[in-house]
Amino acid sequence: MTPVGLDCIRCGTRQPIRITLEGCPSCGDIRSNLRVRYADTPALRWSAVLQQDRGNMWRYAAMLPVASEDIVSLGEGGTPLLHARTLGRDFGLERLYLKDESRNPTWSYKDRLSTVAVSVARRMGAKVMATASSGNAGASLAAYAARAGLPCVVFTYAGTAGPMLAQIRKYGAKVVPLLRKQDRWPMLKDCVQRFGWFATSPYSAPVIGSHPLGIEGYKSIAYEICADLGWACPDWVVMPVCYGDALAGAWYGFQELQAAGVIRKLPRMVAVEVFGSLAAVLDGNTDQVPDMPAGFAPLAISVGATQSSYQALKALRESGGRAEVVGNDGLIAMQEHLAQREGVFAELTAAMPAVAIRSLAKARVIGPKDTVVGVVTASGLKDLDKSVSDSSAEAGVSGTFEDVSRYLMQQFRFNPAQAA
C-alpha cells in the first residue's frame, strides 16, 4: 500500500515522508518517533490481505507501505510458532509458544525491517543504505541491500569482532570501524544529510528508534502469531528490547488486527531489557526514558544499550504491559535449556524472554493457563563467541567401544546400554 504521511506517535504532528528523519520536531527533548499514515482504514486494507497467496510475510503486503512491484525479498517471515510443551511444563505453563525468528534469511527478526526499508528506499531513489550496527541489523541490511543492488555502509566501532561482524562483511557491506563507539550516530547523520543516504537505524540522541517505514515490517510478527493461533490473540507477548522497534511494530500490528475486527482483545506486551530504563519509568508520570548506568558488560550485546525509547514505553503503557530486567546471570544456562528442551538454539539476547517468562510465571503474574508467546529474535550462531568456550584443545577419544562408552559416562553421565 502507498503511505500518505507520517504522524508523531506522541503529539500527532504530521510531516511528509522523506529519507531524512530525526523524529518529531514538536516534541522537544523527548523527540518521539513517527508512525506511517495510510489513506484507508485497517479494515479495508485487511480485505485485500485475504486475496494474497504468498506464504511469507508479504502475504500481508496490503498492510505494509510497499507496492507489490517494489518488494525486495529473500523469503522472510512465515516463521514457525512452536508450542513449547516441555519448556511450558518446566515453567508451569500450559500454553507457552516460541515465535522462532531465527528461521529468517539472515537468522534474525531484523529481516522484517530490512525488507520493507530497502524496498521503500529503492522506490524513493536512495543510492546507499546505511546503519549504525555491529550485529543483526547490520547483517540484515547488508543482505537486503545486496539483493536490491544497492551499496551498504555499516558504521561500527574499533575492536568489534565475532560472527555477526563477519556475516556483515560477507554480504559485501562497507564496514567502517570508528575509534569511539559514540561517533557512529553523528557520522551516520552527517552522511544522511550530505549524501541522501537512507539510514535504517536511529542517528540522534535521545533515541527515537529506527526508520518508521522499516518498523512497519514488524507488524507482520503480530499478524503471524494471531494467524497461527486460529486468529486468536495471546495474553502475553514477551520480547527482548533495545530501542523498542520490534515491540512497537508488533504492538501496531495487534492494534490493526483489532481495528479490522480480526481479533477481539489485545495482548499485554513485556519488554525484557538489560539495564532497566523502561522499568524505571513505566509506572510513573514522565514520558522521558532515562539513560541508566551500565554496571557490567552484558552478554546480550544486541540489547546492551543503557537507554530505551518513548515508542517502547508507549507500547507498554497502552497494552498494560511490563518491563523485566534480565542480566547475565543464568543467561547461557537458559540458552542451553531452550536448545536441549525444545530444539531452539537462540542468541543470548533471544533467550532473555524465557528467563523473564519463568520469573513472571513463578511470581504468578502470568497464570498457568495464559497463552504466552516468547519471541526468539535471532539464532545462537550469531554470538557463539560469547556463549561457547574454546574446546579446540580437547583430547581425542580412541576408537574402541570401551573408550567411547567410558567417555560418554564420564563426560555426560550417559550410559549407552541403558538408553538402548
C-alpha positions in Angstrom: 0.0 0.0 0.0 1.1 3.6 -0.5 1.5 5.6 2.7 0.4 9.2 2.7 2.4 10.7 5.5 4.0 10.3 9.0 2.4 11.2 12.3 4.2 11.7 15.6 3.1 8.9 18.0 3.2 11.3 20.9 1.7 14.6 19.8 0.2 13.8 16.4 2.2 16.3 14.4 2.2 15.4 10.8 5.0 15.5 8.3 5.7 14.2 4.8 7.6 11.0 4.0 11.2 11.6 3.3 14.6 9.9 3.6 16.0 12.1 6.3 14.1 11.6 9.6 15.1 12.7 13.1 11.9 12.3 14.9 9.2 14.8 15.8 10.4 18.4 15.8 7.4 19.4 18.0 8.2 17.1 21.0 11.3 18.9 22.2 13.7 16.8 24.2 11.7 13.7 24.1 11.9 13.5 20.3 9.4 10.7 19.8 9.3 8.5 16.7 6.8 8.7 13.9 4.1 6.4 12.6 3.1 5.7 9.0 -0.3 7.1 8.0 -2.3 5.3 5.3 -5.1 6.6 3.2 -7.6 4.0 4.2 -8.5 2.0 7.3 -7.1 -1.3 8.6 -10.4 -3.0 7.8 -10.3 -2.0 4.2 -6.6 -3.0 3.9 -7.3 -6.3 5.6 -9.9 -7.2 3.0 -7.0 -7.1 0.4 -4.9 -9.4 2.6 -7.4 -12.2 2.2 -6.7 -12.2 -1.5 -3.0 -12.9 -1.1 -1.5 -16.3 -1.6 2.1 -15.7 -0.5 3.5 -17.9 2.2 5.8 -15.4 3.9 5.3 -12.0 5.5 4.4 -10.5 2.1 1.0 -12.2 2.4 0.3 -9.1 4.4 1.6 -6.7 1.7 -1.7 -4.7 1.8 -0.9 -3.7 5.4 2.6 -2.6 4.6 3.9 0.6 2.9 5.3 -1.2 -0.2 3.7 -1.8 -3.6 3.9 -5.4 -4.9 6.2 -4.4 -7.8 8.7 -2.8 -5.4 9.2 -5.7 -3.0 12.8 -6.7 -2.3 12.6 -10.1 -0.7 14.7 -13.0 0.4 11.6 -15.1 1.6 11.4 -13.5 5.1 8.7 -14.2 7.6 6.3 -17.1 7.8 8.4 -18.3 10.8 7.0 -21.1 13.0 5.1 -20.6 16.2 6.2 -23.6 18.2 4.1 -24.9 21.1 6.8 -25.3 23.8 5.2 -28.0 25.8 8.3 -29.2 27.6 9.6 -25.8 28.5 6.0 -24.9 29.5 5.9 -27.8 31.9 9.2 -26.6 33.3 7.7 -23.2 33.9 4.2 -24.4 35.0 2.5 -23.0 31.8 0.1 -25.0 29.6 0.2 -22.6 26.6 3.7 -21.4 26.1 4.8 -20.7 22.5 8.0 -19.7 20.9 8.0 -17.5 17.8 11.2 -18.6 16.1 12.6 -15.6 14.2 15.9 -17.4 13.7 14.3 -19.0 10.6 14.5 -15.7 8.7 17.0 -15.4 5.8 19.8 -13.8 7.9 18.7 -15.7 11.0 17.1 -12.7 12.8 13.9 -10.7 13.1 15.7 -7.7 11.6 14.9 -9.1 8.2 11.3 -7.9 8.6 12.5 -4.3 9.0 15.1 -4.6 6.2 12.9 -6.0 3.5 10.4 -3.1 4.0 13.1 -0.4 4.4 15.2 -1.4 1.4 12.0 -1.8 -0.8 10.9 1.7 0.2 14.4 3.2 -0.2 14.9 1.8 -3.7 11.5 3.1 -4.7 12.3 6.6 -3.3 15.6 6.7 -5.3 18.0 6.2 -2.5 21.5 5.3 -3.7 23.1 4.0 -0.5 21.7 2.1 2.5 23.4 2.7 5.9 23.1 1.8 9.5 25.0 2.0 12.8 25.3 -1.6 14.0 27.7 -4.3 14.9 25.2 -7.1 14.9 21.9 -8.3 13.5 20.7 -5.0 12.0 23.9 -4.6 10.0 23.9 -8.2 8.7 20.3 -8.0 7.7 20.6 -4.6 5.9 23.7 -5.8 4.1 21.9 -8.8 2.8 18.9 -6.9 1.5 21.0 -4.1 0.1 22.9 -6.7 -1.9 19.6 -8.2 -3.1 18.5 -4.8 -4.3 21.8 -3.9 -5.9 22.5 -1.0 -3.5 25.7 -0.3 -1.7 25.6 -0.6 2.1 27.7 1.2 4.7 27.7 -0.1 8.3 29.2 2.1 11.0 30.6 0.1 13.9 33.4 0.6 16.4 37.0 -0.4 16.6 37.6 -3.7 18.3 34.3 -5.2 17.4 34.6 -8.8 16.5 32.6 -12.0 16.3 30.3 -14.0 13.9 27.8 -11.1 13.3 30.5 -8.7 12.1 31.9 -11.5 9.8 28.4 -12.0 8.4 28.1 -8.3 7.7 31.3 -8.3 5.7 30.4 -11.5 3.8 27.4 -9.7 2.3 29.7 -7.1 0.9 28.9 -4.2 3.2 31.4 -1.4 3.6 32.2 -1.7 7.4 33.6 1.5 9.0 35.1 0.9 12.5 35.2 4.2 14.3 37.6 4.7 17.2 34.9 5.9 19.5 31.6 4.0 19.7 29.6 7.2 20.3 30.8 8.7 17.0 28.7 6.2 14.9 25.5 8.2 15.1 26.9 11.7 14.3 28.8 10.3 11.4 25.7 8.5 10.1 23.6 11.7 10.5 26.3 13.7 8.6 26.3 11.2 5.7 22.5 11.2 5.5 22.3 15.0 5.4 25.3 15.4 2.9 24.6 12.5 0.5 21.0 11.5 1.0 21.7 8.0 2.3 18.8 6.0 3.6 19.6 5.2 7.2 17.5 2.4 8.7 18.8 2.8 12.3 18.4 5.9 14.5 21.1 8.5 14.5 20.1 11.0 17.1 20.0 11.2 20.9 17.9 10.6 22.9 17.0 7.6 20.8 13.7 7.6 18.9 14.0 4.2 17.2 14.7 3.1 13.6 13.1 4.5 10.4 9.3 4.3 10.8 8.8 2.9 7.4 11.0 -0.1 8.3 9.3 -0.6 11.7 6.1 -1.3 9.8 7.6 -4.6 8.8 7.5 -5.8 12.4 3.7 -5.6 12.3 3.8 -9.0 10.5 5.0 -10.7 13.7 1.6 -9.9 15.2 -0.2 -11.0 12.1 1.5 -14.3 12.0 1.2 -15.0 15.7 -2.6 -14.5 15.6 -2.9 -16.5 12.4 -1.1 -19.5 13.9 -3.4 -19.3 17.0 -6.5 -19.5 14.8 -7.0 -15.7 14.7 -6.9 -15.5 18.4 -4.7 -13.2 20.4 -2.3 -14.3 23.1 -2.5 -13.0 26.6 1.2 -12.1 26.7 3.9 -11.3 24.1 7.4 -11.2 25.5 10.3 -9.6 23.6 13.9 -8.5 24.2 14.1 -4.8 23.8 16.8 -2.3 23.0 15.1 0.7 21.4 11.8 -0.9 21.1 11.4 -1.1 17.3 10.0 -4.6 17.1 8.0 -4.2 20.3 6.3 -1.1 18.9 5.9 -2.6 15.5 4.3 -5.8 16.8 2.0 -3.7 19.0 0.9 -1.7 16.0 0.1 -5.0 14.2 -2.1 -6.2 17.1 -3.9 -2.8 17.2 -4.6 -3.0 13.5 -6.0 -6.5 13.8 -8.3 -5.4 16.5 -9.4 -2.3 14.5 -10.1 -4.5 11.5 -12.3 -6.8 13.6 -9.9 -9.8 13.2 -9.2 -10.2 17.0 -11.3 -9.1 19.9 -8.7 -8.4 22.5 -5.1 -7.1 22.7 -2.1 -8.8 24.4 0.0 -7.4 27.2 3.5 -6.7 25.9 6.5 -7.4 28.0 9.9 -5.7 27.3 12.9 -7.6 28.5 15.9 -5.3 28.9 19.3 -5.3 30.4 19.7 -2.1 32.3 16.1 -1.2 33.2 15.5 2.2 31.6 11.8 1.3 30.9 11.3 -0.4 34.2 12.5 2.8 35.9 9.7 4.9 34.5 6.9 2.6 33.4 4.7 3.2 36.4 5.5 6.9 36.7 4.1 10.1 35.0 7.0 11.0 32.8 7.5 10.4 29.1 11.3 10.7 29.4 13.1 7.4 29.4 16.3 7.7 31.4 19.8 6.8 30.5 20.8 4.2 33.0 24.3 3.4 34.3 26.0 0.4 32.7 27.2 -1.6 35.7 28.5 -4.5 33.7 29.3 -5.8 30.2 26.2 -7.6 29.0 26.4 -10.9 27.3 23.2 -9.9 25.4 25.1 -7.4 23.2 22.1 -6.9 20.8 20.2 -5.1 23.5 23.0 -3.7 25.5 22.0 0.0 25.3 21.5 1.9 28.5 18.6 3.9 27.3 15.4 2.7 25.5 12.8 4.9 23.7 9.5 6.6 24.0 8.0 4.3 21.4 8.7 1.2 23.7 7.3 3.0 26.8 4.2 3.9 24.9 3.5 0.3 23.7 4.0 -1.0 27.3 1.6 1.6 28.8 -1.1 1.2 26.1 -1.0 -2.6 26.5 -0.9 -2.7 30.3 2.4 -4.4 29.9 5.6 -4.8 31.9 9.3 -4.2 31.7 11.5 -7.0 33.1 15.3 -6.7 33.7 17.5 -9.7 32.9 21.2 -9.6 33.3 24.0 -12.1 32.7 23.2 -14.5 35.5 21.8 -17.7 34.1 21.5 -16.5 30.6 23.8 -19.0 29.0 22.2 -21.8 31.0 18.8 -20.7 29.7 20.1 -20.6 26.1 21.2 -24.2 26.6 18.0 -25.1 28.3 16.0 -23.8 25.3 18.2 -25.8 22.9 18.1 -29.0 24.9 14.4 -28.9 25.9 12.8 -27.5 22.7 15.5 -27.8 20.0 15.6 -24.0 19.6 19.1 -22.5 19.6 18.6 -18.9 20.5 21.0 -15.9 20.5 21.7 -14.9 24.1 19.5 -11.9 23.7 16.8 -14.1 22.3 17.0 -16.3 25.4 16.1 -13.4 27.7 12.3 -13.7 27.2 12.5 -17.3 28.5 14.2 -16.0 31.7 11.6 -13.3 32.1 8.7 -15.7 31.4 10.0 -18.1 34.0 10.2 -15.3 36.6 6.8 -13.9 35.8 5.2 -17.4 36.0 6.9 -18.1 39.3 5.6 -14.8 40.7 2.0 -15.7 39.4 1.9 -12.6 37.2 1.5 -14.9 34.3 -1.1 -17.5 35.0 -0.7 -21.3 34.3 -3.5 -21.2 31.6 -2.5 -17.9 30.0 -1.4 -18.0 26.3 2.2 -16.7 26.3 4.4 -16.1 23.2 8.1 -15.6 23.7 9.8 -14.1 20.6 13.1 -15.8 19.8 14.7 -12.9 17.9 17.8 -14.5 16.5 19.9 -17.6 16.1 22.5 -18.7 18.7 25.0 -18.9 15.8 25.2 -15.2 16.0 27.1 -14.9 19.2 29.0 -18.2 19.6 32.0 -16.2 20.7 30.0 -15.1 23.8 28.4 -18.4 24.7 30.9 -21.2 23.9 34.3 -21.6 25.4 37.2 -22.8 23.3 37.2 -26.6 23.0 39.9 -26.8 20.4 42.4 -28.3 22.9 40.1 -31.2 23.9 41.9 -34.6 23.7 40.5 -37.1 21.3 39.0 -40.5 22.2 40.3 -43.7 20.8 38.0 -45.6 18.5 37.3 -48.5 20.8 33.9 -49.3 22.1 35.1 -49.4 25.7 36.8 -46.0 25.5 33.8 -44.4 23.8 31.4 -45.9 26.5 33.7 -44.6 29.2 33.9 -41.2 27.7 30.1 -40.9 27.5 29.7 -41.9 31.1 32.5 -39.6 32.4 31.6 -36.5 30.4 27.8 -36.8 30.2 26.7 -39.4 32.7 25.2 -41.2 29.7 25.0 -45.0 29.7 24.5 -46.2 26.1 23.4 -49.6 27.3 20.6 -48.2 29.4 19.5 -45.8 26.6 19.2 -48.7 24.1 
